[in-house]
Amino acid sequence: MKKEKFVFDRKLKIILVSLVLLIVVCVAPFLIWSEDATVHRGQLVLQDAALQEFHGRVDSVYLDKNKANARTLLLSDGNTFMLYPDWQSKVNKGDSLSKEKNVYQVNIYRDGKAGGVLDYKELVKAWEK
């Protein structure tokens, strides 16, 4: 019994190579963009944090429907402060928040005493893991 070899003809080779290249061309940009987007998002958060300054007591907590139901705090000074999911359990109604411009930490005061710190740099670092 003679074994027959399967021989790729020229058209089949072209089709297979084209399919492989098409898959690589479609997937590679997505992988590159996904990796870059995390770094970019972190940089934007830090830039925004540097510009913020507020000092006030948390008067109310609500879900902001315009920001994908993000937990948002209304402060006594009129500012609103959106909590990132990592921070939601750390701040309660009645706490006082204080943040200076060009500083990446929000100080929390509870019952007149230091109650913790929300650190933007630590938040971004956790995203990059």
C-alpha positions, 0 to 999 in steps of 0.5 A, spaced: 500 500 500 502 506 497 501 512 502 499 519 498 502 525 501 498 531 501 501 537 497 499 544 498 497 547 492 499 554 491 492 557 492 491 554 498 498 556 501 496 563 499 489 563 503 492 560 509 498 565 509 493 570 508 488 568 514 494 568 519 496 575 517 489 577 517 488 574 524 495 577 526 493 584 523 487 584 527 489 582 534 496 585 535 493 593 535 488 591 540 493 588 545 498 594 544 492 598 545 490 595 551 497 595 555 497 602 553 490 604 555 492 602 562 498 607 563 494 612 559 488 612 564 493 612 570 496 618 567 489 622 566 487 620 573 494 623 576 493 629 572 486 630 574 488 629 581 493 634 581 488 640 579 483 638 585 483 642 591 477 641 596 475 641 604 469 639 606 464 634 610 461 629 606 453 631 606 450 626 602 452 620 598 449 618 592 450 614 585 451 618 579 447 615 573 451 620 569 458 617 571 456 609 570 452 609 577 459 611 581 458 612 588 459 620 589 460 624 595 457 631 596 461 635 600 459 641 605 463 646 600 459 644 594 464 640 591 462 633 589 467 627 589 467 621 585 469 615 589 473 609 585 471 602 587 477 601 591 475 607 596 468 606 597 468 602 603 473 607 606 469 614 606 462 615 610 457 620 610 459 625 616 467 624 614 471 630 613 475 630 606 481 635 605 485 635 599 490 640 597 492 642 590 498 638 587 498 633 592 496 626 591 492 624 597 486 625 600 486 626 608 479 623 611 477 625 618 472 622 622 470 624 629 475 630 629 481 625 628 485 622 622 481 617 619 485 615 613 488 617 607 486 616 600 492 615 595 491 616 588 498 614 586 497 607 590 490 607 586 494 607 579 499 602 582 494 597 583 491 598 576 498 597 573 498 590 576 
